[in-house]
Amino acid sequence: LLTLAQAYLSSNLLARVANPFVQQVSAELGESCSVSILHGTEIIYVVRSINKRLSALLGDVGARRPAYCTSMGRVLLAHLPTRELDAYFTAVELKALTPHTVTDEDEIRSQLEKIRKQDYCLSDQQTEIDLRTIAVPLRNNAGLVVAAMHVTTQASRTTKRQMVDRFLPALRKAAGEMRGRAKGRIMAHPPKLSS
């Protein structure tokens, strides 16, 4: 299974297109950078920078994390059609991973609406204490959100304002360049909500 998974990831267009941009953002900011897709109630990491600064807290390629409390997951959930989002909340178990984890469905839905409008998500210690992340959507040329990219840092050394002022522009620039490079081939459609 691991061999098959590695073969899929190495040949997957998204991973091949995204990898140089992930490495570029990571080098520019000095932080870890990753790309993920939505699968079922979780996100799956498909690209990760070689920067291992927070390796103990982050997943390698193929790792899964709950979508409702991760910045990449929330970006992806925010752009789901209503029916698929309703199906997501029916299937998922909302549980606290830290004292900061939001587990109220109505509150999460309200946050998703805000994320959809501002086109990014900043997550503060939702999955791990002292872990702060900021994510943006990755779109194909049809404008469909097919994946998400984030940068991670430590809350103890990076403020939310620094993340918005410095990290967000770098992420958005990379996402825009990636979309142009893919020429519409970063998956024709977003991943379906499936197990």
C-alpha positions in Angstrom: 0.0 0.0 0.0 2.8 2.4 0.8 4.5 1.7 -2.5 1.2 2.3 -4.4 0.6 5.5 -2.4 4.1 6.8 -3.2 3.7 6.0 -6.8 0.4 7.9 -6.9 1.8 10.9 -5.1 4.9 11.1 -7.2 2.9 11.0 -10.4 0.1 13.2 -9.3 0.0 16.5 -11.2 -1.0 18.6 -8.1 2.0 17.3 -6.2 4.4 17.9 -9.1 3.1 21.4 -9.8 2.9 22.5 -6.2 6.2 21.2 -4.9 8.5 23.9 -6.2 6.2 26.6 -4.9 5.9 25.0 -1.5 9.7 24.8 -1.2 9.9 28.5 -2.4 7.5 29.7 0.2 9.2 27.7 2.9 12.6 29.1 2.0 11.3 32.7 1.8 9.6 32.6 5.2 11.8 30.1 7.0 8.8 28.1 8.0 7.2 24.8 7.0 4.7 24.9 4.1 2.3 22.2 2.9 -0.5 21.4 0.5 -3.4 19.2 1.2 -6.7 17.9 -0.3 -10.0 17.0 1.4 -10.8 13.4 1.7 -13.9 12.3 3.7 -13.8 14.2 7.0 -10.0 14.8 6.9 -7.3 16.5 4.9 -4.5 14.6 3.4 -1.0 16.1 3.0 0.1 15.7 -0.6 3.1 18.1 -0.6 5.3 19.2 2.3 8.4 21.4 2.4 11.8 20.0 3.3 11.8 22.5 6.2 11.4 20.3 9.3 11.3 23.0 11.9 8.0 21.8 13.3 8.2 18.2 12.2 7.1 16.8 15.6 3.8 18.5 15.2 3.1 18.2 11.5 2.3 15.3 9.2 4.5 14.0 6.4 3.0 13.4 2.9 0.1 11.1 3.2 -0.7 12.1 6.8 -4.3 12.9 7.7 -5.7 15.6 10.0 -9.3 16.6 11.0 -10.6 19.2 8.5 -12.8 21.2 10.9 -9.9 22.4 13.1 -7.1 22.9 10.6 -6.5 26.0 8.5 -6.3 24.0 5.2 -9.3 21.9 6.1 -11.4 25.0 6.9 -10.4 26.6 3.6 -11.5 23.5 1.8 -14.8 23.2 3.8 -15.5 26.9 3.2 -15.7 26.3 -0.5 -17.9 23.1 -0.5 -21.4 23.2 -2.0 -24.1 23.4 0.7 -25.1 19.8 0.3 -21.6 18.5 0.6 -20.9 20.7 3.7 -24.1 19.3 5.3 -22.9 15.8 4.6 -19.6 16.6 6.2 -21.1 17.7 9.4 -23.4 14.7 9.5 -20.3 12.4 9.2 -17.8 14.1 11.4 -17.2 13.9 15.1 -16.3 17.3 16.4 -14.0 16.9 19.4 -11.5 19.2 21.1 -7.9 18.5 20.5 -6.7 21.5 22.6 -8.5 24.0 24.9 -8.7 26.3 21.9 -10.4 23.9 19.5 -13.8 25.1 18.3 -16.3 22.2 18.3 -19.7 24.0 18.0 -21.1 23.4 14.5 -22.9 26.7 14.3 -19.7 28.6 15.2 -17.6 26.6 12.7 -20.2 27.3 10.0 -20.0 31.0 10.8 -16.2 30.9 10.6 -16.4 29.1 7.3 -18.5 31.9 5.9 -15.9 34.4 7.0 -13.1 32.3 5.5 -15.0 32.1 2.2 -15.3 35.9 2.0 -11.7 36.7 3.1 -10.2 33.8 1.1 -7.9 32.7 3.8 -7.9 31.0 7.2 -5.8 31.6 10.2 -5.9 28.8 12.8 -4.6 29.5 16.3 -3.7 26.5 18.4 -6.7 24.5 17.2 -4.9 21.2 16.8 -1.7 21.7 18.8 -0.7 24.1 21.6 1.7 26.8 20.3 0.9 25.8 16.7 -0.4 28.6 14.5 -1.2 28.2 10.7 -2.5 30.3 7.9 -3.9 28.8 4.7 -5.2 29.9 1.3 -7.2 28.0 -1.4 -5.6 26.6 -4.5 -7.8 27.0 -7.6 -7.7 25.5 -11.1 -8.3 27.7 -14.1 -12.1 27.2 -13.8 -11.9 28.8 -10.4 -12.7 25.7 -8.5 -10.9 25.1 -5.2 -9.1 21.8 -5.5 -6.6 22.0 -2.6 -5.2 24.3 0.1 -1.7 25.5 1.0 -0.6 26.6 4.4 2.4 27.9 6.4 2.9 26.8 10.0 4.7 28.6 12.8 4.8 28.8 16.6 2.4 31.1 18.4 5.1 31.9 20.9 7.3 33.6 18.3 5.0 34.8 15.5 1.9 37.0 16.0 -1.3 36.8 14.1 -0.6 40.2 12.6 2.8 39.0 11.3 1.2 36.0 9.7 -1.4 38.2 7.9 1.1 40.9 6.9 4.0 38.6 5.9 2.9 35.0 5.4 -0.4 35.7 3.6 1.0 37.7 0.7 3.6 35.0 0.1 1.0 32.3 0.1 -1.3 34.2 -2.2 1.5 35.0 -4.7 2.5 31.3 -4.8 -1.1 30.2 -5.3 -1.6 32.6 -8.2 1.6 31.5 -9.9 0.7 27.9 -9.3 -2.6 28.3 -11.0 -1.0 29.9 -14.0 1.6 27.2 -14.2 -0.9 24.3 -14.1 -2.8 25.7 -17.1 -6.1 24.3 -15.7 -4.7 20.8 -15.1 -4.5 20.8 -11.3 -7.4 18.3 -11.2 -10.4 19.1 -13.4 -12.7 19.0 -10.4 -12.3 19.3 -6.6 -12.0 16.1 -4.6 -15.3 14.6 -3.7 -16.3 14.1 -0.1 -15.8 10.4 0.3 -14.4 7.9 2.8 
